[in-house]
């Protein structure tokens, strides 16, 4: 798929990996809808490149909310042929903490946003994409999900997060197999430690310690490196039904 012909929804697009993806797609000529709950950041991002970017306020866990975001994108740009799922929360808690057992409300919240939210966007994006005209390869759309190396190397306290990201990895292949009949590809990226706003709040010594555990390059990932991988997935038609670790060969310790 040619990036200049891309019309993408990017959830969690107002900050972090999502924001970098929005900027990189727009820089290469794609049209992008920033789908996020943060209206202030989303509107500011859209205003920075009004020819290529719009903001669509949405909660990824709500059907009506995501449908409205899809409709706004189609109304503005004529179609949707790429969906990038970056929305997520990292809430951590032990199964048995100092205040008692892991609250089920926290566990459910993480799964609802990270896993159910991803599925919600996928199913509604696919519903729209099947109406697209296929390109010369028969392709109508591309779904790019965001998991995490926690899906494979979850640390103590990450039961909810690892479960949600493991679910994304696990559903990638069956969805890709189904969507193959529609001319839609599905792939997942599992990033390691990246320099996101979440990391920005940590002391420099803590970040340096985390970066030192990455075999090579011995640093935190840059959000633009994630964004470039998204672009590569979109452009490389053979990437389908797979999960790509983007982690500098990092394998997380137990804690």
C-alpha positions in Angstrom: 0.0 0.0 0.0 1.3 3.4 -1.0 1.5 5.7 2.1 0.2 8.7 0.1 -3.0 6.7 -0.4 -3.4 5.8 3.2 -6.3 7.1 5.3 -5.6 5.9 8.9 -7.2 5.8 12.2 -4.7 6.0 15.0 -6.0 5.3 18.5 -4.1 6.8 21.4 -2.8 9.1 18.7 -2.5 12.3 20.8 0.6 11.2 22.7 3.5 8.7 22.9 3.8 6.0 20.2 0.5 7.0 18.7 1.4 10.6 18.3 4.7 9.7 16.7 2.8 7.4 14.3 0.4 10.2 13.4 3.3 12.6 12.6 5.2 10.1 10.6 2.2 9.0 8.5 1.3 12.6 7.8 4.9 13.5 7.0 4.8 10.9 4.3 1.5 12.2 2.8 -1.1 10.0 4.5 -4.4 11.3 5.9 -4.8 10.6 9.6 -7.5 10.7 12.2 -6.2 11.1 15.8 -8.6 9.0 17.9 -8.1 9.8 21.6 -9.8 10.9 24.8 -7.5 13.9 25.2 -9.3 16.6 23.2 -6.7 19.3 24.0 -3.7 17.4 22.7 -5.7 15.9 19.9 -7.0 19.2 18.6 -3.5 20.7 18.9 -2.0 17.9 16.9 -4.7 18.2 14.2 -4.1 22.0 14.0 -0.4 21.4 13.4 -1.2 19.9 10.0 -4.9 20.5 9.0 -4.4 19.2 5.5 -3.5 15.7 6.7 -4.7 15.4 10.3 -8.1 15.5 12.0 -9.1 14.8 15.6 -11.9 12.4 16.5 -12.7 12.2 20.2 -13.5 8.6 21.1 -13.3 6.0 23.9 -12.0 2.8 22.3 -14.2 0.7 24.5 -17.4 2.3 23.3 -19.1 1.1 20.1 -21.0 4.3 19.3 -17.9 6.3 20.1 -15.6 4.4 17.7 -18.4 4.3 15.0 -18.5 8.1 15.2 -14.7 8.3 14.8 -14.8 6.1 11.8 -17.7 8.1 10.2 -15.9 11.4 10.8 -12.8 10.0 9.1 -14.8 8.7 6.1 -16.7 12.0 5.8 -13.5 14.0 5.9 -11.2 11.8 3.8 -13.5 9.4 1.9 -12.4 6.1 3.4 -10.5 4.2 6.0 -7.9 1.7 4.9 -5.5 1.6 7.9 -6.2 1.3 11.6 -3.3 1.5 14.1 -4.2 0.6 17.7 -2.0 2.4 20.1 -4.5 3.2 22.9 -3.6 1.5 26.2 -2.9 1.8 29.9 0.0 0.3 31.8 -1.6 0.0 35.3 0.4 -2.3 37.5 -0.5 -4.2 40.7 0.5 -7.5 42.4 -1.9 -10.4 42.7 -1.5 -10.0 46.5 -0.4 -6.5 47.5 0.0 -4.7 50.7 -3.6 -3.7 50.7 -4.9 -7.1 49.8 -5.7 -9.0 46.6 -5.5 -7.4 43.1 -8.7 -5.4 42.6 -10.8 -7.0 39.9 -11.9 -3.5 38.8 -8.2 -2.7 37.9 -7.8 -6.0 36.1 -11.0 -5.5 34.1 -10.1 -1.8 33.3 -6.8 -2.8 31.8 -8.3 -5.6 29.7 -11.2 -3.5 28.6 -9.0 -0.7 27.3 -6.1 -2.6 26.0 -7.7 -5.8 24.7 -11.4 -5.2 24.3 -10.7 -1.7 23.0 -8.3 -3.1 20.4 -10.9 -5.6 19.2 -13.6 -3.0 19.1 -11.6 -0.8 16.8 -10.6 -3.8 14.6 -14.1 -5.0 14.1 -15.5 -1.6 13.2 -12.6 -0.7 11.0 -12.9 -4.1 9.1 -16.6 -3.4 8.7 -15.7 -0.2 6.9 -12.6 -1.5 5.0 -14.5 -4.3 3.2 -16.3 -1.6 1.2 -12.9 -0.3 -0.2 -11.9 -0.9 -3.7 -9.0 -3.4 -3.8 -5.6 -2.4 -5.1 -3.6 -4.4 -7.6 -2.8 -7.0 -4.9 -6.4 -7.3 -3.9 -5.7 -5.4 -0.7 -8.4 -3.4 1.0 -6.9 -2.5 4.3 -4.3 -3.0 7.0 -4.7 -3.3 10.8 -1.6 -2.7 13.0 -1.9 -3.5 16.7 0.3 -2.6 19.6 1.2 -5.4 22.1 4.3 -5.3 24.3 7.2 -7.5 25.2 5.3 -7.9 28.4 3.1 -10.3 26.5 6.1 -12.7 26.5 8.3 -11.5 29.4 5.7 -10.1 31.9 7.2 -8.9 35.1 5.9 -9.1 38.7 3.0 -6.7 39.0 2.1 -6.9 35.3 -0.4 -9.7 35.3 -3.2 -7.5 33.9 -1.0 -5.7 31.4 0.7 -8.9 30.2 -2.7 -10.6 29.9 -4.1 -7.8 27.8 -1.1 -7.6 25.5 -0.8 -11.4 25.3 -4.4 -11.4 24.2 -3.6 -9.0 21.4 -0.8 -11.3 20.3 -3.0 -14.3 20.5 -5.8 -13.0 18.4 -3.6 -11.6 15.7 -3.4 -14.8 13.6 -7.0 -15.9 13.8 -8.2 -12.4 12.8 -5.6 -12.2 10.0 -6.8 -15.6 8.7 -10.4 -14.4 8.7 -9.6 -11.1 7.2 -7.5 -12.6 4.4 -10.8 -13.4 2.7 -11.6 -9.6 2.8 -8.2 -8.5 1.5 -7.2 -7.0 4.9 -3.9 -7.7 6.6 -3.4 -7.8 10.4 -0.1 -7.5 12.2 1.1 -6.7 15.7 4.1 -4.8 16.9 5.4 -5.7 20.4 7.7 -2.8 21.5 10.1 -3.0 24.4 11.2 0.0 26.5 10.5 3.3 24.6 11.0 6.9 25.5 7.3 7.8 25.9 5.6 10.4 28.2 5.3 7.6 30.8 9.1 7.2 30.9 9.7 10.9 30.8 8.5 11.2 34.3 11.1 8.8 35.7 14.4 10.0 37.2 17.3 10.0 34.8 19.1 7.3 36.8 16.1 5.0 36.6 15.9 5.4 32.8 19.6 4.8 32.5 19.3 1.6 34.5 16.5 0.4 32.3 18.3 1.3 29.1 21.4 -0.5 30.3 19.5 -3.8 30.1 18.9 -3.5 26.4 21.6 -5.6 24.5 21.8 -3.3 21.5 21.3 -0.4 21.0 21.9 0.2 24.7 19.2 2.9 25.0 15.4 3.3 25.2 13.6 3.1 21.9 12.6 6.3 20.1 8.9 6.7 19.3 9.8 7.4 15.6 11.3 4.0 15.4 8.0 2.5 16.3 6.3 4.8 13.8 8.6 3.7 11.0 7.8 0.1 11.8 4.1 0.9 11.4 4.9 2.4 8.0 6.9 -0.7 7.0 4.0 -3.0 8.0 1.7 -0.9 5.8 4.0 -1.0 2.8 5.1 -4.6 3.1 2.3 -6.8 1.8 3.9 -10.0 3.1 3.6 -8.9 6.7 0.4 -10.6 7.9 -0.7 -12.6 10.9 2.6 -11.9 12.7 3.9 -10.3 15.8 7.1 -8.2 15.5 9.3 -7.6 18.6 10.8 -4.2 18.5 13.0 -4.3 21.6 16.8 -4.3 20.8 16.9 -8.0 21.9 15.7 -7.1 25.4 14.3 -9.9 27.6 12.7 -8.5 30.7 13.8 -9.9 34.1 11.2 -11.0 36.7 11.2 -7.5 38.3 
